Amino acid sequence: MILAPIAAAALVISIATGPAFDPNGSSTNLTARQKNAAVQPLVRSATECIARTILGDPRLQTHERVESLGDLIVASMPICVTPVRAMIDAYDQYFGNGTGEAFFMGPYLDALPTIVNKWIDSPSNRADAPAIGE
């Protein structure tokens, strides 16, 4: 289904970019709530990048969203590599090595199609989204 291509894209992204944060940072003194608050802006940034990229993709208008959304998510990954990598690295920094990939491959990708659909359906987001290449 859509997870296999996204998993492959995630693996390529993680190998190509490497960690951006020091995994031995001083985040061990933070509570779980503080850690979650610290990563939320990066999760939002990655999700918005993916949603905006999909919204600007002309294929969104020519295919059934249910059939093409997985392909559009995969196609958005190279464009959104920086915010996705920052999100993964932040999870590793705050929650420990490997947690970023686990979050990305698990809960994040599970929720992403639903979140992207809601984001795309919002009239304010549709009005603000540029077409790819603009």
N, C-alpha and C positions, 0 to 999 in steps of 0.2 A: 504494500500500500504506500502511503506517502512517507512513512517512517524510514524505509530503506534508503531512498535517495537523500533524505535529510540527514540520516546517520552518516552516510558517505560524505556529504558536504561538511558536516561537523568535524569529521575526522581529518579531512583535508585542511579545513580552516585551523584546527588546533595544531596540526603539524607545521603548517606553513607560517603561522604567526608566532608560536611559542608564547610563554607567559610574559605578561607585561607588568605584573606586580611582584613584589618580593614576598614569597610565601612565608617567610619568617617575620612578617610585620608585627606590629604591636596591637593586633586586633583581639588577642586572647583575653583581654580584660573587659571586653564588651559583653553585654547581655545579648541573648538571642533576639530580643526586640530591637536593640540598637543595630545589630548586624543586619537584620531584615530591612530596617529603615535605611541603612547605608547602601544596600544593593538595589532597592526599589527604583531609584532614578535611572540606574543602568538597565534594569529590566524594561522599564518604560521606554527608554531611548531605543533599545534594540527592537522592541515590538513596534514602535512607531515607525522606525526606519523600514522594517519589513512591510508594514501595512501601507505606508506611503509609496513604497516601490511597487507593490502589487496594485494599488489604486491607480498609479500612473502607467501601468502596463496595458497596452492596447488589447492584449489577449483577454483581459477581464471582460471587455465589452462583447467579445465574439464567441465566448464559450459559456456553458453553464458553470456557475461558480463552484458547485459541488464537484464537478468533474475536473476542473482545472486548478482549484485552489492549491492543492499539494504541489503541482508543478510550478505554480507561481511562487510559492514559498521557497522552494528549492532554488528557483531562478533568482530570487532576491538575495540569497546568501552572499554571493560575491560582492554585491553592492553594499551590503550591510555588515561586512566582515569586521569592521572596526568596532561598532557598538556591540555586536554579538561577542566578539573576543573580550571586550572590556567587561561585559556582564559575566562571562565564564571566569575570567581572571579574578574579578571581585569576589565571586563565590568561593573560589579557591583561597583567596586571601583571608576572608572572614570566617569561613567554615571548615577549611582544611583542603589539602591537595586532593583533587579528584572530584570534589563536590560540585564544581562548576559544570563539568561534563555530565555528571549524573543529573544535575538539575536541568541542563539543556536537553539532554536526551530523554528525560522522563517527564516531569510535570510541565516544563515549559512547552515542549513540542506537543504534549497531549492537549494543552489548553489553547495553543496558538491558533488553530483554525477557527475556533469559536470566537476568540478575541478579535482576530483579523476581520471576520465577518461582521461583527458588531461595529468595529471601527470603520469599516468600509460603508456600512449602512447609515452612518451618521451624516446627516446633510451638511453639517459644518465642516467635516473632514473632506467630503467630496468637493466642496467649493474651494478649499485651500490647496488641494493636491495638484501639483504640476504634472504634466505628462513627462515620461522619461525622455531625457535628452533636452529638456528645456533649461 
